[in-house]
C-alpha cells in the first residue's frame, strides 16, 4: 500500500477499532481499501464494512474480518480466488469462497420454506456446504445488517427476507450458541413482519423499562443478601426478555402483556443441585410463590434433558417475578449442550449426528483459527455423509441419498416425473442421467408426455440409480406393463446374457426351476419386468454344475485356507497355473485338472477343453475354489461389434480410463460393405464383477451392437 493509503486507512473508525483489538495489519488495511471503494447502489444491501464491524464485535479473528471485507457481492467481478489467495493467503481465500458460496445460494422464497421439514432441510444444506464455522458467523452478521436496512426495500422483499430469517437463520444462530445474534435476528425479522405488534410491545416495554430495571436491581440485591446470609455461593442476574419471546408467550398462553409473569425475571446460578433446592427454599420462604407456575425440571427433566427449577413469586409491592434456579453445568447444557432450548422450541426431531456436529462447531468458535480450520472439514463431511440437498428450479429442497443421480431426484419429486424423465439440467447445463449430484445443485428434470422408463435404469452397474426406493418404483412400472411385451423383452435379455458370456449349455428347465417359476413364459416375463436380473442368471449359471464331468469330482476334506489365489480341496502347497484356453478370473466357476508335470491347471467349468475330456481323464479333475485375493489382475479378452462412427475408439478408451482398467492390447478392423467395426480388447481385471461392469458400460455406447467376453 502507498503511504497515503495507509494513513487514510488508519484514520477510519473501523480500522482504528480493528487495530485496537487485533493490532495493525497491512492485509486488513488492504482489504479495507478494496471495500472502501465500493458504492452501494441498493440501500437495502449492507456495506461489507458494516458487516465486518459486527463480526469484529462478535470477537472473531482477523482472518474472518478480512474475509468479510473481501466477500462483498460488489467485489466478485474484481477479485477472483487466485488473486485473493496471492494477496491474502489460502486461509482467507477459503473463507471468502465459503461466504460467496452461501451468498450465491437461493434467497428465501415461500416455495422452499413452506413447512418445518423444508426449513430443516435448508438449515442442513447450509451447514453441509460450509468448510469453516466462521463462514456461518459472517453470514449471520450479514443477515443482521440486512434486516436493519429492510426499510429501504419493497414490501415483498421485506417479508421474504424476514420470513427466511425466522425459519432458517435465527434457529442456526441458536444452535451455534450465538444468543446475541439469535435475538437480534428474531426481533428485527419480527419488526418487518408484524410492525404494528412490534411497536405496541416495544412501547409497553419502554414505558416500564426504567421502573422494571430499578425493581430488578432491588430484587436482585435483596436475594443476593439473603443467599449470603445462608452462605450460598450464587450468581444472581436479571434476565432480558425479548420482544419476540414476549409475543410468542402471549400467543401460546392467550395472555395480555400485563398478565405475563416473566417480563420481570431473574436467574440464579449455583455450584450444586443441593444449592438449587436451598435457593428455592430461601425464595419460597421470603416471598409468596404461585403454585401453578412452579416446575421442578431437575427431579423430572424434560424429554430433551433440560434441567432447572422454575418458580414465580409475588414480591413485596405485589409485582410478580419469575425465578430460574440451576447449576452452572445445567446452564451450559441448557444454552449450548444436549438439552439446548432450540430442540423443543423449534419442534424438530432430534438428530444425534447433527447435534454432535453443531456442538463441535460451538466449541470451535471458542478455539483458535488453526483448530477451526483443522476440524471443520471433518464436521462438514459428517453432516452431509448420508444425504445430499439439492434445489428444484422453484427453490424447493429435495434430499436424496449420497451418490444420488437426477433420476433419484426426479422420483423423489413424484413417481410420474421419474417415469417421464428423459434428461436433466444441473445448474443450467444438460448432464447425463448418471451424474452424481452435489449438495447445493439446482436440478431441472426434462420430461416427455409418455411414461417410458428404461430397463437399463435398474442395472446397478450402469449407475443410473442410487436409491433402492427409486429402483423399486422403476421395477413396479415394468411389472404393470403388457405381459407379452415383457415376455419378448425377457427372452431377448436372457439370450443376450448367454451370448455375452459364451454359455452354450444352459438347461432352461433347470434355470426356471431354480428361480421357482411355473414355466418358461413366466420366467421370461419376470426377466422383462426386472424381477430377475442378468446378474442373478449369470450367478446361477456360473456356479451350478451343468455337465457330467463334475459329478465325479471327489468332495474331499478341505485343506486350511491359504493366502493363495486358488484353494485346493484336500491338499495344499501345490503348483497351480491358469488355463490359456479359457483364462478364468475370480468369480468364474472353476475346476482343477491335474497335469503330468505342471501341477494343477485351473479352468472355467464351462471351458470347451474340460467339457470335451475323454472319460479316462475325468478322474484327474479336482475341486478348487478362489482363495483370498491379493489385488492380482487377470487378462481377459473382450470382443465388440459396432457400427462405424467418429470417436468410437476415444469413447472406449474414456470408459476404460474412468473405470481405471489397464488396456493391454486392442485390435480393430472395419468391414466397408456393412460399415461394421470389429474390435478385440485385452484388458486386466480383478474379478468377474468388474468385467460385468465394463461390458455393461461399453454396451451403452452409441452404435454398439454387441459386447461379449471371449473365452
C-alpha positions in Angstrom: 0.0 0.0 0.0 1.0 3.6 -0.6 1.9 5.7 2.5 -1.1 8.0 1.9 -3.4 4.9 1.7 -2.0 3.6 5.0 -2.6 7.0 6.6 -6.1 7.2 5.3 -6.9 3.7 6.5 -5.6 4.3 10.0 -7.8 7.3 10.3 -11.0 5.4 9.6 -13.0 4.5 12.7 -13.4 0.9 11.7 -9.6 0.4 11.1 -8.9 2.2 14.4 -11.2 -0.1 16.3 -9.9 -3.2 14.5 -6.3 -2.2 15.2 -7.0 -1.7 18.8 -8.5 -5.2 19.1 -6.3 -7.1 16.6 -3.2 -4.9 16.2 -2.2 -3.1 13.0 -2.3 -5.3 9.9 -1.3 -4.4 6.4 -3.6 -7.1 4.9 -6.5 -5.8 6.9 -5.8 -2.3 5.6 -5.5 -3.6 2.0 -8.8 -5.4 2.3 -10.4 -2.2 3.7 -9.1 -0.3 0.7 -10.9 -2.7 -1.6 -14.1 -2.4 0.4 -13.8 1.4 0.9 -14.0 2.0 -2.9 -17.4 0.2 -3.2 -20.5 2.2 -3.7 -23.8 0.7 -2.6 -26.4 1.4 -5.3 -29.1 -0.6 -3.4 -29.7 0.9 0.0 -31.3 -2.4 1.2 -27.9 -4.2 0.8 -25.5 -3.7 3.7 -21.9 -2.5 3.1 -19.3 -5.1 3.9 -17.5 -2.6 6.3 -20.7 -2.5 8.5 -20.8 -6.3 8.4 -17.1 -6.6 9.3 -17.7 -4.3 12.3 -20.3 -6.7 13.6 -18.0 -9.7 13.0 -15.4 -7.8 15.0 -17.8 -7.1 17.8 -18.5 -10.9 18.0 -14.9 -11.4 18.9 -13.8 -13.1 15.7 -10.3 -13.2 14.4 -8.5 -11.1 11.7 -9.0 -13.7 9.0 -12.8 -13.6 9.4 -12.8 -9.8 9.5 -10.7 -9.6 6.3 -12.8 -12.3 4.6 -15.9 -10.3 5.4 -14.5 -7.2 3.7 -13.5 -9.2 0.6 -16.8 -11.2 0.2 -18.9 -8.2 -0.6 -21.0 -9.0 -3.7 -19.7 -5.9 -5.4 -16.1 -7.3 -5.4 -16.9 -10.6 -7.1 -16.1 -9.1 -10.5 -12.8 -7.5 -9.3 -11.3 -10.2 -7.1 -11.2 -13.9 -8.1 -10.0 -16.7 -5.8 -6.5 -16.7 -7.2 -6.0 -13.0 -6.6 -7.2 -13.3 -3.1 -5.0 -16.2 -2.3 -2.0 -14.4 -3.8 -2.5 -11.2 -1.8 -4.1 -12.6 1.4 -3.2 -16.3 1.7 -5.0 -19.5 1.2 -6.9 -19.4 4.6 -8.6 -16.1 3.9 -9.2 -17.2 0.3 -11.1 -20.3 1.5 -13.1 -18.2 4.0 -14.0 -15.7 1.3 -15.0 -18.5 -1.1 -17.2 -20.1 1.6 -19.1 -16.8 2.2 -19.6 -16.3 -1.5 -20.9 -19.8 -1.8 -23.5 -19.2 0.9 -24.4 -15.9 -0.7 -25.0 -17.4 -4.1 -27.4 -20.0 -2.8 -31.1 -19.1 -3.5 -32.6 -16.4 -1.4 -35.6 -17.2 0.8 -38.9 -17.9 -1.0 -42.2 -19.3 0.1 -41.6 -22.3 -2.1 -38.8 -23.8 -0.1 -39.7 -22.8 3.4 -43.4 -23.6 3.4 -43.0 -26.4 6.0 -40.9 -27.2 9.0 -39.4 -30.1 7.0 -38.2 -27.8 4.2 -36.8 -25.3 6.7 -34.8 -28.1 8.4 -33.5 -29.3 5.0 -32.3 -25.8 4.2 -30.6 -25.5 7.6 -28.8 -28.8 7.0 -27.8 -27.7 3.5 -26.3 -24.5 4.8 -24.3 -26.4 7.5 -23.2 -29.1 5.0 -21.8 -26.7 2.3 -19.6 -24.6 4.7 -16.0 -25.7 5.3 -15.4 -23.3 8.2 -17.7 -22.3 11.1 -16.6 -18.6 10.8 -18.4 -18.6 7.4 -21.7 -19.1 9.1 -20.8 -16.3 11.6 -20.1 -13.9 8.8 -23.4 -14.9 7.1 -25.4 -14.3 10.2 -23.8 -10.9 10.8 -24.6 -10.0 7.2 -28.2 -11.0 7.8 -28.5 -8.9 10.9 -27.2 -5.8 9.0 -29.5 -6.6 6.0 -32.5 -6.7 8.4 -31.6 -3.3 9.7 -31.8 -1.9 6.1 -35.0 -3.7 5.1 -37.0 -0.4 5.4 -35.4 0.6 2.1 -36.7 -2.4 0.3 -40.2 -3.1 -1.1 -42.9 -4.9 0.8 -42.4 -8.3 -0.7 -38.7 -8.2 -0.2 -39.1 -7.3 3.5 -41.5 -10.1 4.1 -39.4 -12.7 2.2 -36.1 -11.9 3.9 -37.8 -11.7 7.4 -39.6 -15.0 6.9 -36.5 -16.7 5.8 -34.6 -15.3 8.8 -37.1 -16.6 11.3 -37.3 -20.0 9.6 -33.6 -20.6 8.8 -31.0 -18.2 10.2 -32.3 -17.5 13.7 -32.5 -21.2 14.6 -29.0 -21.7 13.2 -27.7 -18.9 15.4 -29.4 -20.5 18.4 -27.9 -23.9 17.6 -24.4 -22.4 17.4 -24.8 -20.7 20.7 -24.8 -17.2 19.3 -27.5 -15.9 21.6 -27.0 -12.2 20.8 -27.3 -12.7 17.1 -30.3 -15.0 17.6 -32.3 -12.4 19.5 -31.3 -9.6 17.1 -32.3 -11.7 14.1 -35.7 -12.6 15.6 -36.6 -9.1 16.8 -35.6 -7.4 13.6 -37.4 -10.0 11.4 -40.5 -9.8 13.6 -40.4 -6.0 13.2 -40.6 -6.4 9.5 -43.3 -9.0 9.5 -45.6 -7.5 12.3 -44.6 -3.8 12.6 -47.8 -2.8 14.5 -47.5 -5.6 17.1 -43.8 -4.9 17.4 -44.3 -1.2 18.1 -47.1 -1.9 20.6 -45.0 -4.4 22.7 -41.9 -2.2 22.4 -43.8 0.8 23.7 -45.2 -1.2 26.6 -41.7 -2.3 27.5 -40.2 1.2 27.1 -42.9 2.7 29.4 -41.9 0.2 32.1 -38.2 0.0 31.3 -36.7 2.3 34.0 -39.3 1.1 36.6 -38.5 -2.5 35.7 -34.8 -2.1 35.8 -35.0 -0.4 39.2 -37.3 -3.1 40.5 -35.0 -5.9 39.3 -31.9 -4.3 40.8 -33.7 -4.0 44.2 -34.9 -7.6 44.0 -31.5 -9.0 42.9 -29.7 -7.1 45.7 -32.2 -8.4 48.3 -31.9 -12.0 47.1 -28.1 -11.9 47.0 -28.1 -10.6 50.6 -30.4 -13.5 51.7 -28.2 -16.1 50.0 -25.1 -14.6 51.5 -26.6 -14.9 55.0 -27.2 -18.6 54.2 -23.6 -18.9 53.0 -24.7 -20.0 49.5 -22.4 -19.0 46.7 -24.6 -17.8 43.8 -24.7 -15.5 40.8 -28.0 -13.6 40.5 -28.7 -11.8 37.2 -31.6 -10.0 35.7 -32.8 -11.9 32.6 -33.7 -9.9 29.5 -37.0 -10.7 27.8 -37.0 -10.0 24.1 -40.0 -8.8 22.1 -40.4 -12.0 20.0 -40.3 -14.1 23.2 -42.9 -12.0 24.8 -45.2 -12.1 21.8 -44.8 -15.9 21.4 -45.8 -16.4 25.1 -48.8 -14.1 24.8 -49.9 -16.1 21.7 -49.2 -19.5 23.2 -51.0 -18.9 26.5 -53.5 -16.3 25.3 -52.4 -13.7 27.7 -52.2 -9.9 27.7 -49.0 -8.1 28.4 -49.8 -7.2 32.0 -50.6 -10.9 32.7 -47.1 -12.1 31.8 -45.1 -13.3 34.9 -41.7 -13.4 33.3 -41.3 -9.8 31.9 -39.6 -9.3 35.3 -37.2 -12.3 35.6 -34.0 -13.3 37.4 -31.7 -16.3 37.0 -29.7 -17.8 39.9 -26.7 -19.9 39.1 -25.1 -22.1 41.8 -22.5 -24.8 42.1 -24.6 -27.9 43.1 -28.0 -29.5 43.0 -28.3 -29.2 46.7 -27.7 -25.4 46.4 -30.5 -25.2 43.9 -33.1 -26.5 46.4 -31.5 -24.4 49.1 -32.0 -21.3 47.0 -35.6 -22.4 46.2 -36.2 -22.7 50.0 -35.0 -19.1 50.5 -37.1 -17.7 47.7 -40.3 -19.5 48.8 -39.7 -18.6 52.5 -39.2 -14.9 51.7 -41.9 -14.4 49.1 -45.3 -16.0 48.3 -45.0 -18.3 45.4 -47.6 -19.1 42.7 -48.1 -22.9 42.8 -49.2 -23.4 39.2 -46.0 -21.6 38.0 -43.7 -24.0 39.8 -41.9 -26.6 37.8 -39.1 -29.0 39.0 -37.2 -30.0 35.9 -34.3 -31.2 38.0 -36.2 -34.1 39.5 -38.3 -34.5 36.3 -36.2 -33.4 33.4 -37.8 -32.6 30.1 -37.7 -35.2 27.4 -34.7 -33.5 25.8 -32.8 -33.5 29.1 -33.4 -29.9 30.1 -32.9 -29.4 33.9 -33.8 -26.3 36.0 -36.1 -25.1 38.8 -38.8 -22.6 37.6 -40.9 -20.6 40.0 -42.8 -17.3 40.2 -43.3 -15.3 43.3 -45.1 -12.2 44.4 -42.7 -9.5 45.5 -43.2 -7.0 48.4 -45.0 -4.5 46.2 -47.3 -7.1 44.6 -45.3 -7.5 41.4 -44.7 -11.0 40.0 -41.1 -12.2 39.4 -40.1 -15.3 37.6 -37.1 -17.1 39.1 -35.0 -19.7 37.4 -32.5 -21.7 39.5 -29.9 -24.1 38.1 -26.3 -25.1 38.4 -23.6 -23.6 36.1 -23.4 -27.0 34.4 -27.2 -27.1 33.8 -27.0 -23.6 32.4 -24.2 -24.5 30.0 -26.2 -27.6 28.8 -29.3 -25.5 28.6 -27.7 -22.9 26.3 -25.2 -25.0 24.4 -25.4 -28.7 25.2 -27.6 -31.7 24.6 -30.5 -30.0 26.5 -30.4 -26.8 24.5 -33.8 -25.0 24.2 -33.7 -25.0 20.4 -34.9 -28.5 20.0 -38.2 -28.2 21.8 -38.8 -24.6 20.8 -38.3 -25.3 17.1 -40.2 -28.6 17.4 -37.8 -30.6 15.2 -36.8 -34.2 15.6 -33.6 -34.9 17.4 -30.7 -36.0 15.1 -27.8 -37.1 17.2 -25.2 -36.8 14.5 -26.4 -33.3 13.6 -26.4 -32.3 17.3 -22.9 -33.6 17.9 -21.6 -31.7 14.9 -23.3 -28.5 16.0 -21.8 -28.9 19.5 -18.4 -29.3 17.9 -18.9 -26.1 15.9 -19.9 -24.2 19.1 -16.7 -25.4 20.8 -14.7 -24.4 17.7 -16.0 -20.8 18.0 -14.1 -20.5 21.2 -10.9 -22.0 19.8 -8.1 -20.8 17.7 -8.2 -20.3 13.9 -6.0 -23.4 13.4 -8.4 -25.6 15.4 -11.3 -24.3 13.4 -9.6 -24.9 10.1 -8.4 -28.4 11.0 -11.8 -29.7 12.4 -14.4 -28.1 10.1 -13.8 -30.3 7.1 -14.5 -33.4 9.1 -17.7 -31.9 10.6 -19.0 -30.8 7.2 -18.3 -34.3 5.8 -20.2 -35.9 8.7 -23.2 -33.6 8.2 -23.5 -34.5 4.5 -22.4 -38.2 4.7 -25.9 -39.6 4.3 -28.0 -37.1 2.3 -27.5 -34.6 -0.5 -29.6 -31.5 -0.5 -30.5 -30.1 -4.0 -32.8 -27.4 -5.3 -35.7 -27.5 -7.7 -35.9 -24.6 -10.2 -38.6 -23.1 -7.9 -36.3 -23.2 -4.8 -37.8 -26.3 -3.1 -35.2 -28.5 -1.4 -35.1 -32.2 -2.1 -32.9 -34.6 -0.1 -31.6 -37.7 -1.8 -29.1 -40.4 -0.8 -25.4 -39.6 -1.0 -24.3 -40.5 -4.6 -27.8 -39.9 -5.9 -28.5 -39.0 -9.5 -31.0 -36.9 -11.4 -33.3 -40.0 -11.6 -33.3 -40.3 -7.8 -34.1 -36.6 -7.7 -36.9 -37.0 -10.3 -38.6 -39.9 -8.5 -38.3 -38.0 -5.1 -40.4 -35.2 -6.6 -43.1 -37.5 -7.9 -43.2 -41.0 -9.4 -44.7 -39.8 -12.6 -41.9 -37.2 -13.0 -39.4 -40.1 -12.8 -41.3 -42.3 -15.2 -41.4 -39.4 -17.8 -37.8 -38.3 -17.3 -35.7 -38.1 -20.4 -32.9 -35.8 -19.4 -31.7 -33.3 -16.8 -30.1 -29.9 -16.3 -27.8 -29.3 -13.4 -27.0 -25.7 -12.7 -28.3 -24.8 -16.1 -26.3 -27.4 -18.1 -27.6 -30.6 -19.6 -25.9 -33.6 -18.0 -26.1 -37.4 -18.2 -28.6 -39.2 -16.0 -25.8 -41.0 -14.3 -24.3 -37.7 -13.0 -23.8 -37.7 -9.2 -25.5 -34.7 -7.6 -23.8 -32.5 -5.0 -25.3 -30.5 -2.2 -26.4 -27.1 -3.4 -27.0 -28.1 -7.0 -30.1 -26.8 -8.8 -31.7 -29.6 -10.9 -34.3 -29.4 -13.6 -35.8 -32.5 -15.0 -36.6 -32.7 -18.7 -39.7 -34.9 -19.4 -41.8 -36.4 -22.2 -45.5 -36.8 -22.4 -45.5 -40.6 -22.0 -44.0 -42.7 -19.3 -41.1 -44.7 -20.7 -38.6 -45.8 -18.1 -35.6 -47.7 -19.4 -34.7 -51.2 -18.2 -31.1 -50.0 -18.0 -32.1 -47.8 -15.1 -32.4 -50.9 -12.9 -28.9 -52.1 -13.7 -26.8 -51.2 -10.7 -23.5 -51.4 -12.7 -24.6 -48.6 -15.0 -25.1 -46.1 -12.2 -28.4 -44.6 -13.2 -30.0 -45.0 -9.7 -28.6 -45.0 -6.2 -31.8 -45.3 -4.1 -33.4 -48.7 -3.6 -36.8 -46.9 -3.4 -36.3 -45.4 -6.8 -35.2 -48.7 -8.3 -38.4 -50.3 -6.8 -40.6 -47.7 -8.5 -39.0 -48.4 -11.9 -39.4 -52.1 -11.4 -43.1 -51.7 -10.4 -43.7 -49.8 -13.6 -42.4 -52.7 -15.7 -44.5 -55.1 -13.6 -47.7 -53.4 -14.8 -46.8 -53.4 -18.5 -48.1 -55.8 -21.1 -47.3 -59.4 -20.4 -46.5 -60.3 -24.0 -44.0 -57.4 -24.3 -42.3 -58.4 -21.1 -42.1 -61.9 -22.4 -40.4 -60.8 -25.6 -38.1 -58.4 -23.7 -37.2 -61.1 -21.1 -36.4 -63.7 -23.8 -34.1 -61.2 -25.5 -32.3 -60.3 -22.3 -31.8 -64.0 -21.4 -30.4 -64.9 -24.9 -28.2 -61.8 -24.8 -26.8 -62.8 -21.4 -25.9 -66.3 -22.5 -24.4 -65.0 -25.7 -22.3 -62.3 -23.9 -20.7 -64.8 -21.6 -20.4 -67.7 -24.1 -22.7 -70.0 -22.1 -23.9 -72.6 -24.6 -25.1 -75.5 -22.4 -27.6 -74.0 -20.1 -30.6 -76.2 -19.3 -33.6 -73.9 -19.4 -35.8 -76.2 -17.3 -33.2 -76.3 -14.5 -32.9 -72.5 -14.6 -36.7 -72.0 -14.5 -36.9 -74.4 -11.6 -34.1 -72.7 -9.7 -35.9 -69.4 -9.9 -39.2 -71.1 -8.8 -41.3 -70.0 -11.8 -44.1 -72.2 -13.1 -42.9 -72.2 -16.7 -40.5 -70.6 -19.1 -43.0 -67.9 -20.2 -43.4 -66.7 -16.6 -39.6 -66.8 -16.2 -39.0 -64.7 -19.3 -41.8 -62.2 -18.3 -40.3 -61.7 -14.9 -36.9 -61.0 -16.5 -38.7 -58.4 -18.7 -40.3 -56.9 -15.6 -36.9 -56.6 -13.9 -37.8 -59.1 -11.2 -35.0 -61.4 -12.3 -31.7 -59.7 -13.4 -29.0 -60.7 -15.7 -26.6 -60.8 -12.8 -28.8 -63.4 -11.0 -29.0 -65.6 -14.1 -25.2 -65.3 -14.6 -24.5 -66.1 -11.0 -26.6 -69.3 -11.1 -25.2 -70.5 -14.4 -21.6 -69.9 -13.4 -21.9 -71.7 -10.1 -24.3 -74.6 -10.9 -22.6 -77.7 -12.5 -24.2 -78.5 -15.8 -22.1 -81.4 -17.1 -21.4 -85.0 -16.1 -17.6 -84.5 -15.6 -18.1 -82.6 -12.4 -20.3 -85.3 -10.8 -17.2 -87.5 -10.5 -15.1 -84.9 -8.8 -14.4 -86.0 -5.2 -15.5 -83.8 -2.3 -12.6 -84.3 0.0 -11.8 -82.6 3.2 -10.8 -79.0 2.6 -7.3 -78.0 3.4 -6.7 -75.0 5.6 -7.5 -71.8 3.7 -4.3 -70.4 2.2 -3.4 -66.9 1.1 -3.0 -68.2 -2.4 -5.3 -67.1 -5.2 -6.8 -70.7 -5.5 -7.6 -73.1 -2.7 -7.5 -76.9 -3.5 -9.7 -79.3 -1.6 -7.8 -82.0 0.3 -4.3 -80.8 -0.4 -2.1 -77.8 -0.1 1.0 -76.2 -1.4 0.6 -77.5 -5.0 1.8 -75.5 -8.0 -1.1 -74.1 -10.0 -1.5 -72.2 -13.3 -4.4 -70.8 -15.2 -5.6 -72.3 -18.5 -4.7 -70.2 -21.5 -7.7 -71.6 -23.3 -10.4 -70.0 -21.1 -8.5 -67.6 -18.9 -10.5 -67.8 -15.6 -10.8 -64.8 -13.3 -12.1 -64.5 -9.7 -15.9 -65.0 -9.8 -15.8 -67.7 -12.5 -16.9 -71.2 -11.6 -13.7 -73.1 -11.8 -12.3 -76.7 -11.7 -8.7 -78.0 -11.5 -7.0 -80.5 -13.8 -4.0 -82.5 -12.6 -1.3 -82.4 -15.2 1.6 -84.8 -15.5 4.5 -82.4 -15.0 3.0 -78.9 -14.4 0.9 -79.2 -11.2 -2.7 -78.2 -11.5 -4.2 -76.2 -14.3 -7.2 -74.0 -13.4 -10.0 -73.9 -16.0 -13.5 -72.5 -16.1 -16.2 -75.2 -15.7 -17.6 -74.2 -19.0 -14.2 -74.4 -20.8 -14.7 -76.4 -24.0 -11.5 -78.4 -23.3 -12.8 -79.5 -20.0 -16.2 -80.4 -21.4 -14.5 -82.5 -24.1 -12.3 -84.5 -21.8 -12.4 -88.2 -22.5 -13.8 -90.5 -19.8 -10.4 -91.8 -18.6 -9.0 -88.3 -17.9 -12.0 -87.0 -15.9 -10.6 -88.8 -12.9 -7.9 -86.1 -12.8 -10.4 -83.3 -12.2 -10.2 -81.8 -8.7 -12.4 -79.4 -6.8 -10.8 -75.9 -6.4 -12.1 -72.5 -5.4 -10.9 -69.0 -5.3 -8.9 -68.2 -2.2 -8.0 -64.8 -0.6 -7.4 -62.2 -3.4 -4.4 -60.0 -3.0 -5.2 -57.4 -5.6 -3.9 -59.5 -8.5 -5.1 -58.7 -12.0 -6.1 -61.2 -14.8 -6.0 -60.7 -18.5 -9.3 -61.3 -20.4 -10.3 -60.7 -24.0 -13.5 -58.9 -24.9 -15.0 -58.6 -28.4 -17.0 -55.7 -29.5 -19.2 -55.1 -32.6 -20.4 -51.7 -33.6 -21.4 -49.5 -36.5 -18.6 -47.3 -37.6 -18.7 -43.7 -36.3 -16.3 -40.9 -35.4 -14.9 -41.0 -31.8 -15.7 -44.7 -31.1 -12.2 -45.6 -30.1 -11.9 -42.5 -27.9 -15.1 -43.4 -26.1 -13.9 -46.9 -25.4 -10.6 -45.5 -24.0 -12.5 -43.0 -21.9 -14.7 -45.7 -20.3 -11.7 -47.9 -19.5 -9.8 -44.9 -18.1 -12.7 -43.9 -15.9 -13.0 -47.4 -14.6 -9.2 -47.5 -14.0 -8.8 -50.5 -16.3 -5.5 -51.3 -17.9 -5.7 -51.9 -21.6 -3.1 -54.4 -22.8 -3.9 -54.7 -26.4 -6.6 -53.5 -28.9 -7.2 -54.8 -32.5 -9.8 -53.3 -34.7 -11.0 -53.9 -38.3 -13.8 -52.4 -40.4 -16.0 -54.1 -42.9 -16.5 -51.5 -45.6 -19.5 -53.3 -47.0 -21.7 -53.1 -43.9 -19.7 -50.4 -42.1 -19.3 -52.6 -39.0 -16.3 -52.3 -36.8 -15.0 -55.4 -35.1 -12.8 -54.8 -32.1 -10.9 -57.2 -29.8 -9.7 -55.8 -26.4 -7.3 -57.5 -24.0 -7.7 -55.9 -20.6 -6.7 -56.6 -17.0 -9.4 -57.1 -14.4 -9.7 -58.1 -10.7 -12.9 -60.1 -10.9 -15.9 -61.1 -12.9 -18.0 -58.4 -11.2 -15.6 -55.8 -12.6 -15.9 -57.5 -16.1 -19.7 -57.3 -15.9 -19.5 -53.5 -15.2 -17.1 -53.0 -18.1 -19.3 -54.9 -20.6 -22.4 -53.1 -19.4 -20.7 -49.7 -19.8 -19.3 -50.5 -23.3 -22.8 -51.8 -24.4 -24.3 -48.4 -23.6 -22.1 -46.6 -26.2 -23.9 -45.3 -29.3 -23.9 -47.6 -32.3 -22.6 -50.6 -30.3 -24.4 -53.8 -31.2 -22.7 -56.5 -29.1 -20.1 -56.8 -26.4 -19.0 -60.2 -25.0 -16.2 -62.0 -23.3 -14.1 -64.3 -25.4 -13.5 -67.5 -23.6 
